[in-house]
Amino acid sequence: MSLSRSVEDVGATATLEGQLRRVLLAWGGYPDVRRLMRELPEMDIYLAGGAIRDRLLGIDRPAKDIDLFIGDRGAERFLHKLEQLGSLSRGPFGSPRWHPGKDPACYADVIPIASFYNGLWRCEDMSDVLNQFDFTGNAIAMDLRTGRLLDPVNGLRDLARRQMRAVRFDYPDEPINADCTLTRPAVVWLRMLHYAAACNLTIEPVTRAWLDAHVSYSRHAAEFESLFFPLHSHALGLIG
């Protein structure tokens, strides 16, 4: 399957690109990011995750946090310049998190593609990254330089059906970092239930069978919330 699979209707693709550009323009840090993109034309940069998912589901809300993935060339300089324009911290997985201003809720997780690691292989390109995401509706990216949509696991199709479908189930059962007991599969399990509830998605049968078989991961809910975000109030009720 082509990495660049996108909406067959070119007009629909252009509409989505325009919507995502508007989301970025409304996000507080985008003017600095756009300027640095001009200064570092050699660096690949992609928008991925929730900002795209929400637009495809017709969820119209301002983006406080976004996910940016950057290529090797220019990455070190890009992160250095971001630190000068705001502050850099680390997210739960250890990747750089940039806060562009005084609003602590406004940030970007800026993930170098070469360092994205979900317990499987090291990534060489954006296709590798998207094939290690949690569910297909999240595994869509837009090349910020060209507007091209990348959809290697049919996330566009699944979101059109309002369907929750896991990308894979083979993440190693190991902690996400040395300072916690929360495991990679538990994070995926909790995130899928949260977004199925929050986005009103129907869970497809194979994914539901995996979720049902691993209900023990619910014991990690409190630790997950302490590191990531509050679970939707109906999330855990989807299983059982």
MDAnalysis code that builds the backbone (N, CA, C; Angstrom):
import MDAnalysis as mda
import numpy as np

u = mda.Universe.empty(720, n_residues=240, atom_resindex=np.repeat(np.arange(240), 3), trajectory=True)
u.add_TopologyAttr("name", ["N", "CA", "C"] * 240)
u.add_TopologyAttr("resid", np.arange(1, 241))
u.add_TopologyAttr("resname", ["MET", "SER", "LEU", "SER", "ARG", "SER", "VAL", "GLU", "ASP", "VAL", "GLY", "ALA", "THR", "ALA", "THR", "LEU", "GLU", "GLY", "GLN", "LEU", "ARG", "ARG", "VAL", "LEU", "LEU", "ALA", "TRP", "GLY", "GLY", "TYR", "PRO", "ASP", "VAL", "ARG", "ARG", "LEU", "MET", "ARG", "GLU", "LEU", "PRO", "GLU", "MET", "ASP", "ILE", "TYR", "LEU", "ALA", "GLY", "GLY", "ALA", "ILE", "ARG", "ASP", "ARG", "LEU", "LEU", "GLY", "ILE", "ASP", "ARG", "PRO", "ALA", "LYS", "ASP", "ILE", "ASP", "LEU", "PHE", "ILE", "GLY", "ASP", "ARG", "GLY", "ALA", "GLU", "ARG", "PHE", "LEU", "HIS", "LYS", "LEU", "GLU", "GLN", "LEU", "GLY", "SER", "LEU", "SER", "ARG", "GLY", "PRO", "PHE", "GLY", "SER", "PRO", "ARG", "TRP", "HIS", "PRO", "GLY", "LYS", "ASP", "PRO", "ALA", "CYS", "TYR", "ALA", "ASP", "VAL", "ILE", "PRO", "ILE", "ALA", "SER", "PHE", "TYR", "ASN", "GLY", "LEU", "TRP", "ARG", "CYS", "GLU", "ASP", "MET", "SER", "ASP", "VAL", "LEU", "ASN", "GLN", "PHE", "ASP", "PHE", "THR", "GLY", "ASN", "ALA", "ILE", "ALA", "MET", "ASP", "LEU", "ARG", "THR", "GLY", "ARG", "LEU", "LEU", "ASP", "PRO", "VAL", "ASN", "GLY", "LEU", "ARG", "ASP", "LEU", "ALA", "ARG", "ARG", "GLN", "MET", "ARG", "ALA", "VAL", "ARG", "PHE", "ASP", "TYR", "PRO", "ASP", "GLU", "PRO", "ILE", "ASN", "ALA", "ASP", "CYS", "THR", "LEU", "THR", "ARG", "PRO", "ALA", "VAL", "VAL", "TRP", "LEU", "ARG", "MET", "LEU", "HIS", "TYR", "ALA", "ALA", "ALA", "CYS", "ASN", "LEU", "THR", "ILE", "GLU", "PRO", "VAL", "THR", "ARG", "ALA", "TRP", "LEU", "ASP", "ALA", "HIS", "VAL", "SER", "TYR", "SER", "ARG", "HIS", "ALA", "ALA", "GLU", "PHE", "GLU", "SER", "LEU", "PHE", "PHE", "PRO", "LEU", "HIS", "SER", "HIS", "ALA", "LEU", "GLY", "LEU", "ILE", "GLY"])
u.atoms.positions = np.array([
    [0.842, -1.196, 0.000],
    [0.000, 0.000, 0.000],
    [0.874, 1.241, 0.000],
    [0.492, 2.215, -0.806],
    [1.301, 3.426, -0.916],
    [1.304, 4.216, 0.376],
    [2.480, 4.700, 0.725],
    [2.606, 5.551, 1.907],
    [1.721, 6.771, 1.788],
    [1.573, 7.309, 0.596],
    [0.884, 8.584, 0.416],
    [-0.590, 8.415, 0.085],
    [-1.184, 7.263, 0.422],
    [-2.608, 7.070, 0.185],
    [-3.377, 8.221, 0.830],
    [-4.281, 8.837, 0.102],
    [-5.030, 9.964, 0.638],
    [-6.464, 9.901, 0.131],
    [-7.294, 10.859, 0.560],
    [-8.672, 10.902, 0.107],
    [-8.694, 10.930, -1.410],
    [-9.533, 10.078, -2.022],
    [-9.526, 10.000, -3.476],
    [-10.024, 11.306, -4.104],
    [-10.942, 11.962, -3.462],
    [-11.454, 13.222, -3.955],
    [-10.422, 14.316, -3.676],
    [-9.806, 14.843, -4.726],
    [-8.764, 15.846, -4.551],
    [-9.311, 17.070, -3.847],
    [-10.547, 17.429, -4.134],
    [-11.157, 18.569, -3.479],
    [-11.282, 18.366, -1.986],
    [-11.646, 17.141, -1.570],
    [-11.760, 16.854, -0.144],
    [-10.398, 16.940, 0.532],
    [-9.365, 16.476, -0.166],
    [-8.014, 16.562, 0.388],
    [-7.602, 18.016, 0.578],
    [-7.887, 18.839, -0.416],
    [-7.539, 20.251, -0.319],
    [-8.304, 20.927, 0.819],
    [-9.574, 20.526, 1.000],
    [-10.372, 21.098, 2.087],
    [-9.769, 20.738, 3.438],
    [-9.378, 19.478, 3.603],
    [-8.775, 19.046, 4.865],
    [-7.462, 19.785, 5.101],
    [-6.650, 19.917, 4.063],
    [-5.389, 20.647, 4.227],
    [-5.658, 22.073, 4.681],
    [-6.652, 22.713, 4.081],
    [-6.988, 24.068, 4.472],
    [-7.450, 24.151, 5.920],
    [-8.237, 23.171, 6.364],
    [-8.695, 23.145, 7.749],
    [-7.516, 22.991, 8.709],
    [-6.585, 22.118, 8.359],
    [-5.428, 21.900, 9.224],
    [-4.529, 23.127, 9.260],
    [-4.394, 23.816, 8.148],
    [-3.607, 25.050, 8.140],
    [-4.234, 26.071, 9.090],
    [-5.573, 26.140, 9.088],
    [-6.251, 27.089, 9.973],
    [-6.062, 26.708, 11.440],
    [-6.091, 25.397, 11.717],
    [-5.836, 24.942, 13.085],
    [-4.443, 25.372, 13.526],
    [-3.461, 25.195, 12.658],
    [-2.089, 25.572, 12.990],
    [-1.952, 27.081, 13.173],
    [-2.612, 27.839, 12.317],
    [-2.523, 29.297, 12.416],
    [-3.114, 29.794, 13.733],
    [-4.103, 29.062, 14.252],
    [-4.730, 29.453, 15.519],
    [-3.941, 28.975, 16.730],
    [-2.959, 28.095, 16.497],
    [-2.157, 27.570, 17.597],
    [-1.008, 28.539, 17.881],
    [-0.800, 28.862, 19.147],
    [0.082, 29.958, 19.514],
    [1.508, 29.874, 19.029],
    [2.042, 28.666, 18.858],
    [3.445, 28.546, 18.490],
    [3.720, 28.472, 16.998],
    [2.673, 28.483, 16.173],
    [2.896, 28.226, 14.754],
    [3.710, 29.308, 14.038],
    [3.548, 30.590, 14.352],
    [4.386, 31.580, 13.654],
    [5.877, 31.294, 13.800],
    [6.305, 30.887, 14.989],
    [7.724, 30.558, 15.180],
    [8.104, 29.306, 14.404],
    [7.237, 28.288, 14.432],
    [7.528, 27.056, 13.697],
    [7.636, 27.340, 12.211],
    [6.707, 28.120, 11.694],
    [6.714, 28.429, 10.257],
    [7.979, 29.186, 9.865],
    [8.401, 30.113, 10.711],
    [9.630, 30.864, 10.413],
    [10.847, 29.945, 10.409],
    [10.912, 29.036, 11.377],
    [12.035, 28.109, 11.433],
    [12.021, 27.138, 10.260],
    [10.842, 26.783, 9.789],
    [10.761, 25.941, 8.595],
    [11.404, 26.644, 7.405],
    [11.214, 27.950, 7.302],
    [11.847, 28.701, 6.204],
    [13.356, 28.762, 6.381],
    [13.801, 28.866, 7.637],
    [15.239, 28.940, 7.903],
    [15.931, 27.601, 7.711],
    [15.167, 26.495, 7.844],
    [15.741, 25.153, 7.754],
    [15.011, 24.359, 6.673],
    [15.169, 24.741, 5.410],
    [14.410, 24.089, 4.332],
    [14.771, 22.622, 4.136],
    [15.905, 22.206, 4.677],
    [16.324, 20.807, 4.521],
    [15.599, 19.863, 5.463],
    [14.877, 20.371, 6.453],
    [14.276, 19.531, 7.481],
    [12.863, 19.112, 7.103],
    [12.613, 17.809, 7.103],
    [11.255, 17.300, 6.919],
    [10.460, 17.550, 8.194],
    [9.182, 17.893, 8.053],
    [8.348, 18.141, 9.222],
    [6.909, 17.745, 8.902],
    [6.291, 17.028, 9.852],
    [4.952, 16.491, 9.664],
    [4.079, 16.817, 10.876],
    [2.815, 17.066, 10.606],
    [1.794, 17.138, 11.646],
    [1.100, 15.789, 11.695],
    [0.862, 15.271, 12.905],
    [0.206, 13.968, 13.031],
    [-0.712, 13.964, 14.243],
    [-1.493, 12.880, 14.372],
    [-2.258, 12.651, 15.589],
    [-3.583, 13.383, 15.675],
    [-3.872, 13.884, 16.889],
    [-5.200, 14.362, 17.215],
    [-5.707, 15.528, 16.394],
    [-4.832, 16.437, 15.988],
    [-5.293, 17.584, 15.203],
    [-5.940, 17.122, 13.898],
    [-5.353, 16.098, 13.271],
    [-5.911, 15.563, 12.030],
    [-7.148, 14.728, 12.325],
    [-7.061, 13.861, 13.322],
    [-8.197, 12.998, 13.687],
    [-9.454, 13.819, 13.965],
    [-9.315, 14.863, 14.748],
    [-10.480, 15.656, 15.121],
    [-11.113, 16.333, 13.913],
    [-10.290, 16.864, 13.006],
    [-10.858, 17.506, 11.818],
    [-11.643, 16.488, 10.987],
    [-11.108, 15.291, 10.833],
    [-11.780, 14.269, 10.035],
    [-13.082, 13.814, 10.671],
    [-13.174, 13.900, 11.984],
    [-14.397, 13.513, 12.685],
    [-15.365, 14.677, 12.843],
    [-15.000, 15.830, 12.314],
    [-15.877, 16.977, 12.416],
    [-15.880, 17.628, 13.782],
    [-14.835, 17.360, 14.574],
    [-14.707, 17.961, 15.907],
    [-13.979, 19.287, 15.744],
    [-14.682, 20.361, 16.004],
    [-14.117, 21.687, 15.779],
    [-13.794, 22.327, 17.125],
    [-12.553, 22.180, 17.546],
    [-12.119, 22.800, 18.790],
    [-10.671, 23.250, 18.622],
    [-10.317, 24.329, 19.305],
    [-8.936, 24.824, 19.178],
    [-7.936, 23.768, 19.649],
    [-6.836, 23.675, 18.954],
    [-5.780, 22.737, 19.341],
    [-4.854, 23.403, 20.340],
    [-4.791, 22.862, 21.549],
    [-3.851, 23.361, 22.558],
    [-2.507, 22.652, 22.438],
    [-2.561, 21.369, 22.053],
    [-1.319, 20.614, 21.902],
    [-1.332, 19.921, 20.550],
    [-0.179, 19.878, 19.920],
    [-0.054, 19.237, 18.622],
    [1.165, 18.317, 18.631],
    [1.206, 17.418, 17.664],
    [2.324, 16.491, 17.513],
    [3.049, 16.795, 16.209],
    [4.320, 17.143, 16.318],
    [5.151, 17.399, 15.150],
    [6.269, 16.375, 15.099],
    [6.507, 15.801, 13.937],
    [7.605, 14.862, 13.729],
    [8.585, 15.492, 12.749],
    [9.864, 15.415, 13.080],
    [10.877, 16.087, 12.270],
    [11.949, 15.098, 11.815],
    [12.479, 15.356, 10.622],
    [13.542, 14.521, 10.086],
    [14.892, 14.853, 10.697],
    [15.902, 14.061, 10.354],
    [17.244, 14.227, 10.926],
    [17.896, 15.545, 10.540],
    [17.804, 15.897, 9.261],
    [18.515, 17.070, 8.773],
    [17.903, 18.338, 9.369],
    [18.679, 19.056, 10.128],
    [18.214, 20.294, 10.736],
    [17.527, 20.135, 12.071],
    [17.329, 18.885, 12.524],
    [16.551, 18.657, 13.747],
    [17.209, 19.287, 14.970],
    [18.513, 19.119, 15.111],
    [19.198, 19.659, 16.291],
    [19.101, 21.181, 16.330],
    [19.294, 21.820, 15.196],
    [19.195, 23.276, 15.138],
    [17.769, 23.738, 15.403],
    [16.799, 23.003, 14.887],
    [15.387, 23.337, 15.082],
    [15.040, 23.317, 16.569],
    [15.442, 22.271, 17.278],
    [15.144, 22.164, 18.704],
    [15.877, 23.246, 19.492],
    [17.102, 23.534, 19.103],
    [17.865, 24.587, 19.787],
    [17.171, 25.938, 19.640],
    [16.702, 26.232, 18.444],
    [16.027, 27.499, 18.205],
    [14.688, 27.556, 18.935],
    [13.971, 26.427, 18.998],
    [12.712, 26.406, 19.743],
    [12.954, 26.725, 21.217],
    [14.027, 26.188, 21.763],
    [14.323, 26.445, 23.173],
    [14.576, 27.925, 23.419],
    [15.152, 28.601, 22.453],
    [15.391, 30.032, 22.584],
    [14.095, 30.841, 22.505],
    [13.075, 30.245, 21.873],
    [11.814, 30.948, 21.657],
    [10.744, 30.570, 22.683],
    [11.061, 29.687, 23.598],
    [10.108, 29.241, 24.605],
    [10.839, 28.408, 25.629],
    [10.277, 27.245, 25.942],
    [10.960, 26.341, 26.864],
    [10.756, 24.911, 26.406],
    [11.781, 24.096, 26.608],
    [11.725, 22.679, 26.257],
    [11.697, 21.857, 27.530],
    [10.791, 20.881, 27.567],
    [10.766, 19.901, 28.641],
    [10.715, 18.530, 27.985],
    [10.306, 17.523, 28.738],
    [10.194, 16.178, 28.184],
    [8.802, 15.626, 28.460],
    [8.211, 15.001, 27.452],
    [6.917, 14.352, 27.623],
    [7.066, 13.007, 28.298],
    [5.954, 12.301, 28.536],
    [6.005, 11.010, 29.234],
    [6.890, 9.962, 28.571],
    [7.027, 10.042, 27.245],
    [7.865, 9.083, 26.532],
    [9.303, 9.575, 26.385],
    [9.591, 10.746, 26.905],
    [10.953, 11.268, 26.843],
    [11.253, 12.148, 25.652],
    [10.278, 12.382, 24.789],
    [10.523, 13.220, 23.614],
    [10.405, 14.696, 23.981],
    [11.037, 15.591, 23.209],
    [10.982, 17.023, 23.509],
    [9.553, 17.558, 23.473],
    [9.237, 18.389, 24.436],
    [7.929, 19.065, 24.494],
    [8.206, 20.563, 24.567],
    [7.730, 21.286, 23.563],
    [8.002, 22.717, 23.462],
    [6.805, 23.531, 23.906],
    [7.035, 24.426, 24.856],
    [6.020, 25.375, 25.313],
    [6.387, 26.741, 24.736],
    [5.598, 27.241, 23.787],
    [6.001, 28.485, 23.117],
    [5.757, 29.749, 23.923],
    [4.877, 29.712, 24.909],
    [4.562, 30.940, 25.627],
    [4.220, 30.676, 27.068],
    [3.437, 31.565, 27.644],
    [3.127, 31.481, 29.058],
    [1.993, 30.518, 29.362],
    [1.183, 30.170, 28.365],
    [0.059, 29.254, 28.576],
    [0.595, 27.832, 28.696],
    [0.559, 27.219, 29.889],
    [1.136, 25.881, 30.054],
    [0.374, 24.801, 29.299],
    [-0.868, 25.104, 28.915],
    [-1.654, 24.104, 28.188],
    [-1.331, 24.088, 26.706],
    [-0.598, 25.085, 26.236],
    [-0.248, 25.173, 24.821],
    [1.157, 24.626, 24.622],
    [1.272, 23.543, 23.886],
    [2.594, 22.965, 23.661],
    [2.576, 22.093, 22.413],
    [3.754, 21.721, 21.987],
    [3.921, 20.769, 20.886],
    [4.890, 19.691, 21.324],
    [4.519, 18.442, 21.140],
    [5.490, 17.359, 21.252],
    [6.228, 17.310, 19.918],
    [7.533, 17.544, 19.972],
    [8.360, 17.637, 18.760],
    [9.263, 16.409, 18.744],
    [8.908, 15.432, 17.927],
    [9.544, 14.123, 18.002],
    [10.453, 13.898, 16.787],
    [11.754, 13.816, 17.001],
    [12.629, 13.429, 15.888],
    [12.287, 12.013, 15.428],
    [12.080, 11.839, 14.143],
    [11.674, 10.533, 13.616],
    [12.661, 9.448, 14.015],
    [13.945, 9.746, 13.970],
    [14.965, 8.738, 14.268],
    [14.937, 8.286, 15.721],
    [14.355, 9.095, 16.614],
    [14.325, 8.705, 18.025],
    [12.965, 8.198, 18.467],
    [11.965, 8.199, 17.566],
    [10.658, 7.658, 17.930],
    [10.782, 6.154, 18.102],
    [10.401, 5.670, 19.273],
    [10.603, 4.249, 19.587],
    [9.465, 3.773, 20.466],
    [8.742, 2.804, 19.988],
    [7.606, 2.265, 20.729],
    [7.845, 0.813, 21.120],
    [9.116, 0.471, 21.339],
    [9.453, -0.884, 21.735],
    [9.698, -1.824, 20.575],
    [9.542, -1.334, 19.352],
    [9.724, -2.164, 18.164],
    [10.982, -1.699, 17.437],
    [10.920, -1.488, 16.133],
    [12.115, -1.082, 15.412],
    [12.342, 0.425, 15.514],
    [13.575, 0.836, 15.291],
    [13.884, 2.245, 15.183],
    [13.367, 2.761, 13.843],
    [12.849, 3.963, 13.842],
    [12.185, 4.492, 12.659],
    [13.160, 5.222, 11.748],
    [12.989, 5.008, 10.465],
    [13.802, 5.692, 9.462],
    [13.012, 6.752, 8.702],
    [11.697, 6.629, 8.673],
    [10.880, 7.605, 7.960],
    [9.503, 7.674, 8.611],
    [8.654, 8.539, 8.088],
    [7.346, 8.749, 8.697],
    [6.444, 7.532, 8.553],
    [6.662, 6.730, 7.544],
    [5.894, 5.500, 7.399],
    [6.158, 4.552, 8.572],
    [7.436, 4.424, 8.962],
    [7.772, 3.603, 10.124],
    [7.053, 4.114, 11.368],
    [7.015, 5.424, 11.537],
    [6.378, 6.018, 12.712],
    [4.894, 5.678, 12.745],
    [4.193, 5.938, 11.652],
    [2.744, 5.731, 11.626],
    [2.376, 4.265, 11.813],
    [3.247, 3.377, 11.398],
    [2.992, 1.945, 11.585],
    [3.246, 1.481, 13.008],
    [3.660, 2.386, 13.895],
    [3.811, 2.050, 15.301],
    [2.859, 2.856, 16.187],
    [1.876, 3.527, 15.581],
    [0.897, 4.279, 16.355],
    [-0.099, 3.332, 17.017],
    [-0.951, 3.888, 17.875],
    [-1.875, 3.053, 18.629],
    [-3.092, 2.621, 17.814],
    [-3.812, 3.556, 17.204],
    [-4.963, 3.148, 16.391],
    [-4.953, 3.917, 15.077],
    [-5.636, 3.351, 14.094],
    [-5.496, 3.815, 12.717],
    [-5.926, 5.264, 12.539],
    [-6.962, 5.698, 13.281],
    [-7.440, 7.064, 13.147],
    [-6.443, 8.105, 13.616],
    [-5.464, 7.690, 14.405],
    [-4.385, 8.591, 14.815],
    [-3.214, 8.550, 13.846],
    [-3.115, 7.489, 13.064],
    [-1.923, 7.225, 12.250],
    [-2.020, 7.865, 10.871],
    [-2.316, 9.139, 10.867],
    [-2.392, 9.940, 9.642],
    [-1.501, 11.159, 9.849],
    [-0.750, 11.512, 8.851],
    [0.144, 12.668, 8.978],
    [0.004, 13.566, 7.757],
    [0.338, 14.836, 7.945],
    [0.397, 15.765, 6.831],
    [1.801, 16.339, 6.739],
    [2.379, 16.246, 5.571],
    [3.669, 16.873, 5.299],
    [3.442, 18.385, 5.288],
    [4.019, 19.100, 6.247],
    [3.761, 20.530, 6.347],
    [4.390, 21.327, 5.218],
    [5.290, 20.732, 4.485],
    [5.897, 21.456, 3.360],
    [5.063, 21.329, 2.092],
    [4.448, 20.172, 1.892],
    [3.730, 19.929, 0.636],
    [2.220, 19.813, 0.806],
    [1.749, 19.580, 2.040],
    [0.329, 19.339, 2.267],
    [-0.095, 17.920, 1.978],
    [0.843, 17.054, 1.597],
    [0.499, 15.667, 1.265],
    [0.095, 14.904, 2.519],
    [-0.978, 14.118, 2.397],
    [-1.430, 13.284, 3.505],
    [-0.798, 11.903, 3.416],
    [-0.332, 11.381, 4.537],
    [0.237, 10.042, 4.621],
    [-0.711, 9.184, 5.448],
    [-1.126, 8.061, 4.879],
    [-2.144, 7.225, 5.524],
    [-1.864, 5.749, 5.246],
    [-0.790, 5.185, 5.812],
    [-0.393, 3.822, 5.453],
    [-1.265, 2.727, 6.052],
    [-2.115, 3.026, 7.033],
    [-2.899, 1.960, 7.688],
    [-4.403, 2.221, 7.593],
    [-4.823, 2.958, 6.587],
    [-6.238, 3.185, 6.309],
    [-6.977, 3.913, 7.427],
    [-6.315, 4.877, 8.041],
    [-6.978, 5.659, 9.064],
    [-8.114, 6.510, 8.518],
    [-7.956, 7.045, 7.303],
    [-9.020, 7.845, 6.696],
    [-10.283, 7.024, 6.520],
    [-10.127, 5.812, 6.052],
    [-11.283, 4.935, 5.866],
    [-11.961, 4.639, 7.196],
    [-11.157, 4.307, 8.220],
    [-11.743, 3.949, 9.504],
    [-12.440, 5.130, 10.160],
    [-11.869, 6.338, 10.048],
    [-12.536, 7.497, 10.627],
    [-13.822, 7.826, 9.874],
    [-13.833, 7.605, 8.555],
    [-15.063, 7.820, 7.795],
    [-16.169, 6.891, 8.294],
    [-15.782, 5.710, 8.778],
    [-16.742, 4.745, 9.344],
    [-16.940, 4.940, 10.845],
    [-16.232, 5.928, 11.404],
    [-16.224, 6.170, 12.857],
    [-15.894, 4.867, 13.592],
    [-14.803, 4.262, 13.185],
    [-14.374, 2.959, 13.688],
    [-13.032, 3.052, 14.395],
    [-12.965, 2.459, 15.575],
    [-11.715, 2.310, 16.316],
    [-11.072, 0.988, 15.927],
    [-9.872, 1.048, 15.395],
    [-9.158, -0.175, 15.012],
    [-7.692, -0.021, 15.381],
    [-7.163, -0.982, 16.112],
    [-5.762, -0.948, 16.518],
    [-4.855, -1.090, 15.305],
    [-3.697, -0.433, 15.364],
    [-2.689, -0.619, 14.324],
    [-2.000, -1.967, 14.501],
    [-1.683, -2.326, 15.760],
    [-0.973, -3.580, 16.033],
    [-1.130, -3.919, 17.512],
    [-0.758, -5.173, 17.852],
    [-0.898, -5.650, 19.230],
    [0.415, -6.195, 19.797],
    [1.521, -5.982, 19.111],
    [2.761, -6.668, 19.485],
    [3.762, -5.776, 20.209],
    [3.303, -4.708, 20.834],
    [4.229, -3.895, 21.620],
    [4.771, -4.719, 22.785],
    [6.054, -4.637, 23.073],
    [6.604, -5.415, 24.190],
    [6.025, -4.948, 25.523],
    [5.778, -5.889, 26.400],
    [5.168, -5.588, 27.695],
    [6.245, -5.100, 28.651],
    [6.649, -3.848, 28.447],
    [7.714, -3.245, 29.225],
    [7.315, -1.830, 29.601],
    [7.847, -1.280, 30.701],
    [7.503, 0.088, 31.101],
    [7.893, 1.093, 30.029],
    [7.126, 2.177, 29.959],
    [7.423, 3.203, 28.956],
    [8.679, 3.983, 29.302],
    [9.050, 4.012, 30.581],
    [10.336, 4.578, 30.984],
    [10.759, 3.956, 32.308],
    [11.961, 4.243, 32.734],
    [12.535, 3.579, 33.904],
    [11.919, 4.023, 35.218],
    [11.119, 5.095, 35.184],
    [10.596, 5.669, 36.427],
    [9.147, 5.301, 36.712],
    [8.565, 4.397, 35.933],
    [7.161, 4.051, 36.168],
    [6.926, 2.576, 35.884],
    [5.743, 2.102, 36.251],
    [5.354, 0.715, 35.985],
    [4.377, 0.618, 34.820],
    [3.951, 1.755, 34.301],
    [3.002, 1.774, 33.191],
    [3.654, 1.200, 31.939],
    [3.050, 0.167, 31.376],
    [3.648, -0.515, 30.237],
    [3.118, 0.024, 28.911],
    [3.856, -0.267, 27.856],
    [3.446, 0.191, 26.530],
    [2.069, -0.349, 26.138],
    [1.806, -1.662, 26.267],
    [0.462, -2.143, 25.900],
    [-0.637, -1.524, 26.759],
    [-0.352, -1.263, 28.041],
    [-1.364, -0.641, 28.896],
    [-1.698, 0.765, 28.414],
    [-0.691, 1.518, 27.984],
    [-0.935, 2.857, 27.448],
    [-1.831, 2.772, 26.217],
    [-1.520, 1.837, 25.300],
    [-2.333, 1.670, 24.095],
    [-3.762, 1.289, 24.474],
    [-3.912, 0.351, 25.411],
    [-5.232, -0.122, 25.851],
    [-6.056, 1.039, 26.386],
    [-5.478, 1.835, 27.259],
    [-6.208, 2.941, 27.873],
    [-6.496, 4.055, 26.869],
    [-5.548, 4.342, 25.997],
    [-5.775, 5.383, 24.992],
    [-6.904, 4.978, 24.031],
    [-6.937, 3.730, 23.606],
    [-7.982, 3.312, 22.685],
    [-9.363, 3.423, 23.318],
    [-9.485, 3.028, 24.564],
    [-10.782, 3.155, 25.232],
    [-11.159, 4.621, 25.429],
    [-10.179, 5.434, 25.802],
    [-10.462, 6.859, 25.985],
    [-10.987, 7.480, 24.699],
    [-10.297, 7.271, 23.598],
    [-10.686, 7.924, 22.356],
    [-11.929, 7.289, 21.740],
    [-12.161, 6.006, 21.966],
    [-13.418, 5.405, 21.510],
    [-14.594, 6.083, 22.193],
    [-14.448, 6.360, 23.499],
    [-15.512, 7.031, 24.240],
    [-15.602, 8.509, 23.871],
    [-14.456, 9.190, 23.841],
    [-14.455, 10.628, 23.610],
    [-14.914, 10.997, 22.202],
    [-14.617, 10.144, 21.221],
    [-14.942, 10.443, 19.824],
    [-16.133, 9.648, 19.316],
    [-16.762, 8.890, 20.209],
    [-17.940, 8.098, 19.851],
    [-17.642, 7.152, 18.682],
    [-16.575, 6.370, 18.841],
    [-16.162, 5.425, 17.810],
    [-16.625, 4.019, 18.163],
    [-17.038, 3.265, 17.163],
    [-17.378, 1.858, 17.336],
    [-16.106, 1.031, 17.265],
    [-15.915, 0.137, 18.208],
    [-14.697, -0.680, 18.251],
    [-14.892, -1.910, 17.374],
    [-14.002, -2.079, 16.406],
    [-14.154, -3.224, 15.496],
    [-13.822, -4.524, 16.233],
    [-14.322, -5.693, 15.766],
    [-14.302, -6.925, 16.557],
    [-12.923, -7.414, 16.999],
    [-11.904, -7.386, 16.134],
    [-10.593, -7.893, 16.527],
    [-9.984, -7.014, 17.622],
    [-10.137, -5.708, 17.456],
    [-9.649, -4.786, 18.481],
    [-10.404, -4.982, 19.784],
    [-11.721, -5.154, 19.708],
    [-12.505, -5.376, 20.930],
    [-12.078, -6.652, 21.628],
    [-11.801, -7.700, 20.878],
    [-11.375, -8.962, 21.492],
    [-10.071, -8.757, 22.263],
    [-9.141, -7.977, 21.697],
    [-7.880, -7.712, 22.399],
    [-8.126, -6.878, 23.654],
    [-8.963, -5.876, 23.544],
    [-9.284, -5.042, 24.707],
    [-9.929, -5.878, 25.804],
    [-10.869, -6.741, 25.435],
    [-11.541, -7.594, 26.425],
    [-10.560, -8.539, 27.100],
    [-9.606, -9.045, 26.321],
    [-8.663, -10.027, 26.853],
    [-7.635, -9.405, 27.791],
    [-7.518, -8.088, 27.779],
    [-6.487, -7.425, 28.582],
    [-7.087, -6.417, 29.557],
    [-8.243, -6.765, 30.095],
    [-8.915, -5.863, 31.030],
    [-8.064, -5.593, 32.271],
    [-7.087, -6.450, 32.540],
    [-6.212, -6.235, 33.701],
    [-5.432, -4.927, 33.584],
    [-5.278, -4.388, 32.359],
    [-4.564, -3.126, 32.194],
    [-5.300, -1.954, 32.858],
    [-6.555, -2.175, 33.215],
    [-7.309, -1.098, 33.868],
    [-6.670, -0.693, 35.194],
    [-5.869, -1.583, 35.785],
    [-5.217, -1.250, 37.061],
    [-4.216, -0.111, 36.901],
    [-3.827, 0.187, 35.671],
    [-2.864, 1.264, 35.425],
    [-3.547, 2.615, 35.189],
    [-4.866, 2.674, 35.345],
    [-5.589, 3.894, 34.984],
    [-5.086, 5.118, 35.744],
    [-4.900, 4.993, 37.048],
    [-4.480, 6.145, 37.849],
    [-3.089, 6.630, 37.436],
    [-2.168, 5.690, 37.192],
    [-0.822, 6.088, 36.773],
    [-0.858, 6.726, 35.392],
    [-1.685, 6.173, 34.511],
    [-1.847, 6.762, 33.181],
    [-2.312, 8.205, 33.299],
    [-3.319, 8.451, 34.120],
    [-3.863, 9.798, 34.259],
    [-2.836, 10.760, 34.854],
    [-1.981, 10.244, 35.723],
    [-0.966, 11.117, 36.320],
    [0.094, 11.525, 35.312],
    [0.304, 10.723, 34.283],
    [1.341, 11.006, 33.292],
    [0.801, 11.649, 32.018],
    [-0.441, 11.325, 31.662],
    [-0.977, 11.761, 30.381],
    [-2.144, 12.738, 30.554],
    [-3.355, 12.217, 30.690],
    [-4.537, 13.070, 30.773],
    [-5.657, 12.276, 31.436],
    [-6.693, 12.962, 31.942],
    [-7.828, 12.236, 32.546],
    [-8.564, 11.400, 31.509],
    [-8.871, 10.186, 31.867],
    [-9.638, 9.320, 30.970],
    [-11.087, 9.804, 30.867],
    [-11.670, 9.596, 29.706],
    [-13.085, 9.911, 29.541],
    [-13.899, 9.122, 30.565],
    [-14.937, 9.732, 31.080],
    [-15.700, 9.117, 32.172],
    [-16.346, 7.796, 31.774],
    [-16.550, 7.574, 30.474],
    [-17.168, 6.324, 30.002],
    [-16.149, 5.326, 29.463],
    [-14.864, 5.671, 29.489],
    [-13.859, 4.837, 28.825],
    [-13.842, 3.407, 29.369],
    [-13.650, 3.251, 30.651],
    [-13.544, 1.901, 31.220],
    [-14.862, 1.163, 31.169],
    [-15.951, 1.877, 31.049],
    [-17.259, 1.234, 30.937],
    [-17.497, 0.571, 29.600],
    [-16.627, 0.838, 28.615],
    [-16.784, 0.192, 27.302],
    [-16.388, -1.275, 27.328],
    [-15.702, -1.692, 28.393],
    [-15.238, -3.079, 28.507],
    [-15.961, -3.745, 29.667],
    [-16.325, -5.003, 29.475],
    [-16.970, -5.725, 30.572],
    [-18.303, -6.307, 30.168],
])
